[in-house]
Amino acid sequence: MQLTLVYFLKRAYSAGGEGIELIESYLPAFRPQPGTGWRGRIRDEVNYRVQIGYTRYWLPGSFYRSHDMPFAWPWALHPLLQIPGNLAVGVARKMNSRVDSAVDRLARSRREAWFSRETDGQESRFSAREQFRR
């Protein structure tokens, strides 16, 4: 509810060209890279469409349609379809510490694998920039 309130109070209508560019560049960042093997390509295609679904789920329809965004259906249903499974896993984690540990290990492993794929196996590091984009 807080996020919705902030959206309605701030609105993105006054964000200017940079705001529009930021909004419209989010989803293309998840597009599958050329030259990926068939297994990776399938995984990346599904991940891209899941991101479309989440984006469409969280952005109001008129806002989504007012930008250059891909067609979201049926992927916009994905967040809703996850609710029963996430609820069941959450309850099982609260009831059994072994389940909690196993789910935690799986989530960490998946996150690390995703990060490794996204960074081509490079270790993460931060370097402060002296100058921003503008």
C-alpha positions as CSV (number, residue, x, y, z in Angstrom):
1,M,0.0,0.0,0.0
2,Q,2.9,2.4,0.8
3,L,4.4,1.8,-2.7
4,T,1.0,2.5,-4.3
5,L,0.6,5.7,-2.2
6,V,4.1,6.9,-3.2
7,Y,3.3,6.2,-6.9
8,F,0.1,8.2,-6.8
9,L,1.7,11.1,-4.9
10,K,4.9,11.4,-6.9
11,R,3.8,10.2,-10.3
12,A,6.4,9.6,-13.0
13,Y,4.8,12.1,-15.4
14,S,7.4,14.7,-14.5
15,A,10.4,12.5,-14.7
16,G,11.5,13.8,-18.1
17,G,13.4,12.0,-20.8
18,E,15.9,10.4,-18.4
19,G,13.0,8.9,-16.4
20,I,11.4,7.5,-19.5
21,E,14.7,6.0,-20.6
22,L,15.2,4.4,-17.2
23,I,11.7,2.8,-17.3
24,E,12.0,1.6,-20.8
25,S,15.5,0.2,-20.4
26,Y,14.7,-2.1,-17.5
27,L,13.1,-5.0,-19.4
28,P,15.6,-5.1,-22.3
29,A,18.3,-5.6,-19.8
30,F,16.9,-9.1,-19.2
31,R,16.7,-10.1,-22.9
32,P,18.6,-13.3,-23.7
33,Q,22.1,-12.7,-25.0
34,P,22.8,-14.1,-28.5
35,G,25.1,-17.1,-28.7
36,T,23.7,-18.7,-25.6
37,G,23.3,-22.5,-25.8
38,W,19.8,-24.0,-26.0
39,R,19.5,-24.7,-22.3
40,G,20.7,-21.3,-21.3
41,R,18.5,-19.7,-24.0
42,I,15.4,-21.4,-22.7
43,R,16.2,-20.4,-19.1
44,D,16.9,-16.8,-20.2
45,E,13.8,-16.6,-22.3
46,V,11.7,-17.7,-19.3
47,N,13.5,-15.3,-16.9
48,Y,12.9,-12.4,-19.4
49,R,9.2,-13.2,-19.6
50,V,8.9,-13.6,-15.8
51,Q,10.5,-10.1,-15.5
52,I,7.9,-8.8,-17.9
53,G,5.2,-10.4,-15.7
54,Y,6.5,-8.8,-12.5
55,T,6.8,-5.4,-14.2
56,R,3.3,-5.5,-15.6
57,Y,2.0,-6.8,-12.2
58,W,3.4,-3.8,-10.3
59,L,2.8,-1.0,-12.8
60,P,-0.7,0.2,-13.4
61,G,-2.1,-0.6,-16.8
62,S,-2.2,2.9,-18.2
63,F,1.3,3.6,-17.0
64,Y,2.6,0.4,-18.6
65,R,0.9,1.0,-21.9
66,S,2.1,4.6,-22.0
67,H,5.7,3.4,-22.4
68,D,7.5,1.2,-24.9
69,M,7.0,-2.1,-23.1
70,P,6.5,-5.6,-24.4
71,F,3.1,-7.4,-24.4
72,A,2.8,-8.8,-20.9
73,W,0.2,-11.5,-21.2
74,P,0.1,-14.3,-20.0
75,W,3.2,-13.6,-17.9
76,A,1.5,-10.9,-15.8
77,L,-0.3,-13.8,-14.1
78,H,3.0,-15.3,-13.0
79,P,3.3,-13.4,-9.6
80,L,-0.3,-14.4,-8.7
81,L,0.3,-18.1,-9.6
82,Q,3.3,-18.2,-7.3
83,I,1.3,-17.3,-4.2
84,P,0.1,-20.9,-3.3
85,G,3.5,-22.5,-3.7
86,N,5.3,-19.6,-1.8
87,L,2.7,-19.8,1.0
88,A,3.2,-23.6,1.3
89,V,7.0,-23.3,1.4
90,G,6.8,-20.4,3.9
91,V,4.5,-22.4,6.3
92,A,6.8,-25.5,5.9
93,R,9.9,-23.4,6.7
94,K,8.2,-22.0,9.9
95,M,7.2,-25.5,11.0
96,N,10.5,-27.4,10.3
97,S,14.0,-26.1,10.7
98,R,15.4,-28.7,8.2
99,V,13.1,-27.4,5.5
100,D,14.1,-23.9,6.4
101,S,17.8,-24.7,6.0
102,A,17.2,-26.6,2.7
103,V,15.2,-23.8,1.2
104,D,17.8,-21.3,2.3
105,R,20.6,-23.3,0.7
106,L,18.7,-23.7,-2.5
107,A,17.9,-20.0,-2.6
108,R,21.5,-19.0,-2.0
109,S,22.7,-21.4,-4.6
110,R,20.3,-20.1,-7.2
111,R,21.2,-16.5,-6.4
112,E,24.9,-17.2,-6.7
113,A,24.4,-19.1,-10.0
114,W,22.3,-16.2,-11.4
115,F,24.9,-13.7,-10.3
116,S,27.7,-15.7,-11.9
117,R,25.8,-15.9,-15.2
118,E,25.0,-12.2,-15.2
119,T,28.6,-11.2,-14.5
120,D,30.2,-13.9,-16.7
121,G,31.8,-15.4,-13.6
122,Q,33.6,-12.2,-12.5
123,E,33.8,-11.4,-8.9
124,S,31.7,-8.4,-7.8
125,R,33.5,-5.2,-6.8
126,F,32.5,-1.6,-6.3
127,S,34.4,1.4,-7.5
128,A,33.0,4.9,-6.8
129,R,32.5,7.1,-9.9
130,E,33.8,10.6,-9.9
131,Q,31.3,11.7,-12.4
132,F,27.7,10.5,-13.0
133,R,26.2,10.1,-16.5
134,R,25.1,13.6,-16.9
